Amino acid sequence: MAQASRVLSQLEAWLPPAPPDIDWNAHAYRWRRRGSRGWLDAVRHVARIEMDDLQHIERQKEIIERNTVNFLKGLPANNVLMTGARGTGKSSLVKAMLAAHGDAGLRLIEVDKSDLGDLADIVELVAHRPERFLVFCDDLSFEEGEAGYKALKSVLDGSVASAGDNVLIYATSNRRHLMPEYMSENLQARHQPDGEIHPGETVEEKISLSERFGLWLSFYPFKQDDYLDIVRHWLKELGCPPQAIEDSRASALQWALERGSRSGRVALQFARDWAAQHG
């Protein structure tokens, strides 16, 4: 018996430690893996952003707010795919949903693309919880043959197992169909005698994933006046005096020109720099 105990002790030293207990009081989680084990790691300091901080995307805010509230009420709701220009508020909109509805039972689970194969395990883990979970996949895109592609398709719609009524997937991407598209794929299209065009199988396969998201929200680059509005908003939030805000216009435009983008992210970055100098 003593020898068996020593062998067991040696084996335990080689085994990976057990995952920590899940803190179900947290509002946000990251899915972590260690070897073959995965767990929900509570986020202690959540990046908070309010709905009012998101300017000039009113239509997108209205749609995702309605969908999220329906989800919280137990009404039918859709998985959401947000695509479009970088820095225009796609990821921030998901964080704003958590800030607005976290106290009402909404929870956020951030999952890296490399861990999408674990989606079924995540759904099963939270299936009996009373909270409502948004599985958040940020900056999502796939290359040919990636394993997470089929796992996401299965959870969205296609598996014999239900995804559960307390889980939705909110994803952001710069690609509308989440995968690279090539000109050569158009050559696979078939022309019928009546003139009807049928896409090739490769195109059909790529479209099939994005089609499983019930809501598509598109985000577009901001016009110059919109960009300046966002700059002024953040300068006010950061405590800049009115005259310094008025004097910021030319510098804000130069800042955007140097970065090649008039996005909300660029506006916030400029506001931080300007407020530090003139606040």
N, C-alpha and C positions, 0 to 999 in steps of 0.2 A: 504493500500500500504506500509506503513511504517513497519507494522508487516511482510509482505511478504519479504521486503528487508532485515529485520533482520534474517529471516529464511534462505534466500539465502546466506547471509554472513556467518552464522553458518555452512551451508553445504559446502561452499567453503573452510572453514578452515579444514574440514575433507578430502577433495579431495586431491589426490596427485598433486604436481605441474606439469604444462605442460612441456613436454620435450623441451630442448633448440633447437633453430634453428640450422640446419645443416650447417657447414662451408664447402661449396663445393670447397674451395680453398686448402683444405688439401690434402695430398697425401695418408694418411692412416687413417683408422677408426677402432673403436671397436664397435660392436653391444652391446648396453646396454638395460637393462630392468628395469622398475620401475612399479611394479604392472602389469597391463595389457598393459602397453605402452612400446614401444621400439623405439629406435632412434640410429642414427649413431653419435658416439662421436669421434670428430677429435683427432688424436694422435699428440701432439705438438712436441714431440722429438722422431723421428723414429730411431730405432736401425739400423744404416746403415752398410752395408757390400758390398764390391765390388766383382765382378766376379773373379778378379785375386787373391782374398784372399782364394778362394775355390780351393784347390789343390787335384789332383789325382782323380777327378770325371769328367774328360773331356767329356766322352760320355754323362753323365747325363746333363751336362751343355749345350752341343750342342743341345740335343733334346728339353729341356725345353726352351731354347732361341729361337729355330725355332718356336715352338708352340706359344710362347708369341708374337713374332713378327708377325706371321700370324694373331693372334687375334687382335693386334693393327691395322693391315691393313684392318681389316674387312673380312679377308679370313677365310675359315673353320678352326676351331681349336678344340682341345679336352680338356675335363676335365682330370686332372692329379692326379694319386695316387702314392705317393712316400713311399716305404716301405724298411725296412732293419735295419741294425745295428744302435744303438744309437750313436749320436754325430758325424755322418759322413757327415753332411751338408744338410740334407733334408730341414729343416726349413730355414737355411741360404740361400739356393738357391732361395727360394721364395722372401726373403728380398732383395737378390741381383737383382732379376728381377725388383723390385720396384725402387731400386737405379739406375739401368741402363735405365729404360724407364718411370720413373715418369714424366719427363718433356715432354714426348711425349703423355701424357694423360692416362697412366696406373695408376690405383688406387687399394688399398688393403683394404679389409674389413675382420678383424679378428673376427671369430664367435666361441664362446665356444660350446662344445658339448651339454651342457644343453640348449642352445638356438637354436639348429638346427630346432626345430619345427617352428621357425620364418623365415626360409629360403624363403618361398614363399612371405612373406611380404617384405623382403629385396630386392628380385628380382623386385617386383612391385615398390618399392620406388625409385630404380635407373633406371627403365626401360626407362625413357625419358631423361636421362642425356647423354651428348655427350661423356663423359669419358668411358673408358673400365675398368671394375671392376673384380678383382680376389677376390673371396670369399675364405679365407684361414682358414682351419680347421686343427689345429696342434695337433699331438699326438692323432689321432682319433682312437677309438675302442669302441665297444658296447658290452654290456652284453645282455642276452636273454630278449626280451620284451621291450627294451628301445624305447621311443617314437621317438627320433631323427632319429633312423634307418630308419623308413618308410618315414619320411619327406625328408631325404636326397635321398632316392631311387626315390621319386616322382619328386624332382627337377632335378635330373640327367637325368632321362628318364623314363617316365611312367605317368606323369600328362597330363591331357587334355590341360592344359595351358603351353605355351612355356616358357622356362627359359629365353628367351631374347637373342639377339645376342651381348649384351654388358656385359655379365656375364659369367665367367668360375669359376669352383671350383678346387682349388689346395689343396689337403689334404696330410698329412703325417701320418704314422702309423708304429708301430712295428709289426703289424699283417698284413699279406698279404691279408687276406679276411676280416679284420676289426672286426671279432668276434672270440670268443674262439672256438677251434675245439677239439672234444673228440674222443677217440678211439672207443667208443660205436657207434658213428654215422656211422662208416664203416660197421657195421653189418646190416644196413638198405639197403645196396646195393643189387640189384637184378641181378641174373645171368640168362641170356636167354639161350634157348636150343642151339643156335649157338655159345655160348661162350661170347657174348657181355655182358658187365657189365654196369648197369644203376645205378648211384648214388641214394641214398635215398633222400627223400624230404627235410630233414633237411640240408644235404650238399648242395643241389641245392639252397635252400633259402639263405644260407650263401654266396655262390659264386655269387649269383645274384646281390648283391650290388657292389662288387669290379669289376664285369664285366661291369658295367655302366660307369666306368672311361675309356675313350678312350686310355689313355696312362698310362702304368705302368712303373715306374722307380725303379730299385732295387739298394740298396746301401750296400756295403760290408765292413767288418772290414779292416783296412789298414795293409799292411805289415810293418815290422819294418823300412825299409828304407824310405817308404812313410811317416810314422809317423815322422821320423827325419827330412825329407824335410819340412814338415809342421811346425815343431818346429823352424827350421832355418828361414823360411819365416816370422813367427810372431816375432821372435827376431829382425830381420832386421826392420820390420815395427815399432817395439817399440823402435828403436834407440840403440840397443845393439852394442857395438864395436865388430869387427871381431874376436878378440881373445876370448872374452867372449862367442861368439857363438860357436866357436870350442871347448871350454872347457865344453860346456853344455851337450855333448852327453851322458855321463854315468849318469848324474843326470836326464836327460830327460827319459832315459830308466827305471831308478829306480822309477821315478814318475808314469810312465805308469803301471809298475808292481804292485805298491801299490794300484792302482785304478782298476786293472783288465781290462784295456782297452787301446788300441792304437788308439784313435779316434781323429778327428780334434778338438773337444771340449777340450779333455784332453791336447792336444798339446798347445792350446791357454792358458789354465789355467796354465800350466807349464811356458810358455813364460812370462806371466805376473809376476809370482813369481820370475823367474830368472832375468828378466830385472830390477825389483825393487831392486835387490841385486847387480847387476853387470852393470847396465846401465850407 
